[in-house]
Amino acid sequence: MATNDNVNRRDFLRGVTLASMGMGLLVEEITEAQQKPAEQPAGPPVNVGVIGLGPRGREILASLAKLGPGAPVVALCDTFQAPVFLKKATVLAPKAAVHSDYKVLLSQKDVQAVFVATPTHKHRQIVLDALQAGKHVYCEAPLAHTVEEAKAIAQAAKAAKTVFQAGLQQRCNGQTVHVSYFVRSGAAGKLAGARAQWHKRTSWRQTWPSSDREAELNWRLRRETSPGLLGEIAIHQFDIASWYFKNLPTAVTGFGGIMEYADGRTVHDTVQCVLEFPRNLRLLYDATLVNSFDDAYELFLGSDAALMLRDLRGWMFKEPGAGQLGWEVFARKDLLQVGKPENGTGLALGTGIALVADATKQLALGQEPGKVGTDVSRTALFQAVEVFIKSARAGKRVPVREPTTERPNPPLAPGAEEGYQATVVALKANEAALAGSRIEFQKDLFVL
């Protein structure tokens, strides 16, 4: 998935202010300059090629640069060869060979692993050729813009002897993994449902002096090349719900419309849907390009507590009378408010108990998780890139987190099956929204 610069989920905190109890306002915006150097992975380096040098491809390159000599970028590819365009990518990978044909990159013998970050509708043939060439492949999510093409990619990936990782970056996000244990273990009590949203005021339209190039840049605005908000954005949030609920959805009802950007596009700028799961669980979802209020989150509601995720942060909101788990007495408490409390426009969400990923590791280092908090310098994408390089080095999918005594069996990096199933859910949700209808998922639809 190639993304617009204005649609970067690292901006998620701009709509949220945290009034940390007794500590004033806590506002964090993470930039590349603020990120800490990554620990260098053990073992030989994995030579990398990146196909697709748009905003998403450059984010991948920035993550690879943090990995340093463990993942040298030896080849780059994009069909668009304008110097001003290539400069942004070559600054991040100055020693890489630059190609306009991805097949030339795949023929480069020193390339061991490739990232496919092209527009979604171009994934299929590139991924198939990369697997055929014996490369390890990271394919951005969704895998493709049609179920048929996604299945072709997933089937080829399952049959390949090399590693395939789907770009479901939230499955590699330590914070998402950490919160998953609370949901799946029953710490929140009996689940009643979930809701999620993604709000970002941006048109998705890009401009360029050349009309042909501009049309190519705006592939996301056309139904024939784009699965819209539900396919390109919601796929990650839908996937979290499927993972946490331990089930794939059974049906989806969708709605949508062009509420502001009547500029010739054929995809919706605003969508809503309801995903139905077994045990009468539902995910209520909405996304819009029209308004930014409250940005993006996932919220799981249980009889003892609600659990909220905002990308690299997570909180538990206990119900009155819910039993004590023991550790929460020592945890940091954050008063969450939406808006700007300093001028009286903030809306209080409540006091959340911070759920800190890597708390055990911090304790081992003599640190206090309640004070240190989750390491927000390691973006979800960076963690996904790091896991893929480790998998390529090992020649197999590796766990997304290091095993611990408390969590001996962390999940593996998302592979072909997870990528395919998430793509099916997102594409069918988009289909339902375009038609304003309800679609039932037949079980064999998810089978490769």
Secondary structure, DSSP 8 states (H G I E B T S, - for coil): ----GGG-GGGGGGGEEEEETTTEEE-----GGGS------SSS---EEEE--SHHHHHHHHHHHHHGGGS-EEEEE-S---HHHHHHHHHHSTTSEEESSHHHHHH-TT--EEEE-S-GGGHHHHHHHHHHTT-EEEEESSS-SSHHHHHHHHHHHHH-SS-EEEE-GGGT-HHHHHHHHHHHTTTT-SEEEEEEEEE---------SSHHHHHHHTGGG-TTT--HHHHHTHHHHHHHHHHHHTS--SEEEEEEE-SS--SS--S-SEEEEEEE-GGG-EEEEEEESS--TT-EEEEEEESSEEEEEETTEEEEEE-TT----SGGGGS-EEEEEES-GGGT--EEEEEEEE--TTHHHHHHTT--HHHH---TTS-HHHHHHHHHHHHHHHTS--BSS---SS-SS--B---HHHHHHHHHHHHHHHHHHHHT-EEE--GGGG--
